Amino acid sequence: MQKKLHYSESVSSITLEQIADLYDSVGFGVADGYKSQENLLDRLFGHGCHGFFAIHDERLIGMVRVLSDDVICSWVAEACIHPDWQKQGVGRALFNMVTRRFEHTSIYLEALSSQVGFFSKMGIHPESKLVACSLDPKAKPRSPIHFMH
């Protein structure tokens, strides 16, 4: 008997291998690179980090990871839906979970222009006054800040 697709917020039901394989399927690196990292699940889902998972036959087919203070703001760190499951309602179901869980906060995310329509349907709209800024991960390390006492 085939198991149904189910959704969960329980990180304890997810394995490192499942996350590594999902990241690999959407082009977020190579699975083996994730599988070799110590305590990766603890680092991905530490304090203030929340996971929303779509699972089919014990295979992780979708995930949204959210960083939140659970008071004022929540930030969607990434949303991954396995290519075989895209455009089948999995992303919509996961984002419905996210918006219900964090409806009391502002929800932020960065999106490719091709994804804006999807996020707008989820109630997360572009804001003309917001600008995404980031530090180049390859930038030369800065000097540490020293405080005078």
N, C-alpha and C positions, 0 to 999 in steps of 0.2 A: 504494500500500500504506500502510495506517495504521500509524503508529509506536505502540509500546507505551508504557505508563506506566512511567517509570523514576524512580529516586530517586538523589540525589547529596548529597555533603557539600562539593562543589567550588563555592565562591563564584565562581570564574573563569568558570563556565559560565552565570552569571546576569547579566542586564542590569538597569540602573536602570529601564528601561521596564517590564520584567516585574514587578519588585517594586512599582513605583508602581501598576500596573494591579491587582495582587493586593490591595494595601492598599485601594485604591479599592473593589474588589468586596466587601470585608468591612466597609466603613464606617470605615476608619482614615484618613479625610481624602480629599482629591481628588488624583487621579493627577498632574495638571499641577503641583500644589504640590510634589510630590516630584521630578518631572522637572526642575524649575528649580533645584534645590539642587546646588551644586558639591560634588564629592567625597562624595556621599551614601553610595555603596557602601562607600567606605573608612571612613567614620564609623560606618556600621551594623555593619561586620564587621572592625573594627580588632582590635588585640591582645586576646586573651581572649574574643573573640566568635566564635561558631560558627553556621553555617547548615546546615539540613537541608531539602532541597528535593524536591518532587514535580513532575515535568515530564511533560506529555503533548503530543506534537506541537509541541515547542519552546515551549509555553505553560506558564508557572509556575502551577500550580494549588494548591500548598500549600507552606507554609514554617513551620519552627519556628526561632526565633533564641534562642540560649543564651549567657549570659554566665557564664564559669567561670574559676576559678583553676586548675582541673584537678588540685586536690589535696584540698580540703575541701568546697567548695560550688559548685553550679551553679544558675543562676537562669534560668528560662524567661522571656525578655523578652516574646515574643509567639508565638502560634500562629495561623496564618491558613490556612484552607482555603476555596477559592473556593466560593460557595454551590452551584454546579452539581455539586460533587464531594463535598459533605458527606454523611456517613452511608454512604460507600462504601468505607471502610477506609483512606482516605488518611491521616487523622489518626492512626489506630492504627499504621500503618506508620512514619510519621514519629516518633511517640513511642517506638516500639520501637527506632528508630535512636538516639534521644536516650538512652534508659535503658541501652542496651548501651554507648554511648560513655562515659557518665558514671556507670556503676554503682558506681564506686569513690568517688563523692562523694555528699553529700546533695543532692537535687534539690528546689528550691523553685519555686513559682509562685503567682500570684494567679489565682483563678478566680471566675467568676460562679456563683451557687448552682446554676444550671441545668447547669453543666459538671462539677460535682463527681463525678457518677456516671461520666462518661467517664474522668476522671483517676484515679478509684479503680480502674477496670478496668485502667488502665495501671500500677498499683502505686504511684501517688502519692496519698496519703490526706490528708484534712484533719487538722491537729494542733490540738487544743483549746488548747494553751498558746501558740500563735503568734498574733500580731495584726499585721495589715497597717497600717503607718503611712506617711504620705506628706506631703510639703510641697506645699501648693496652688501649682500653677504660676503662678497669678495673684497670689500673695502679694506684698506689698510687699518689695522687695529689702532684705536685711539688710546691716548695716554689715560691711565686711571685718574679719577677725580680724587683729589686729596682735600680733606677738610681740615681747617685749622681749629683748634680747640681754644 
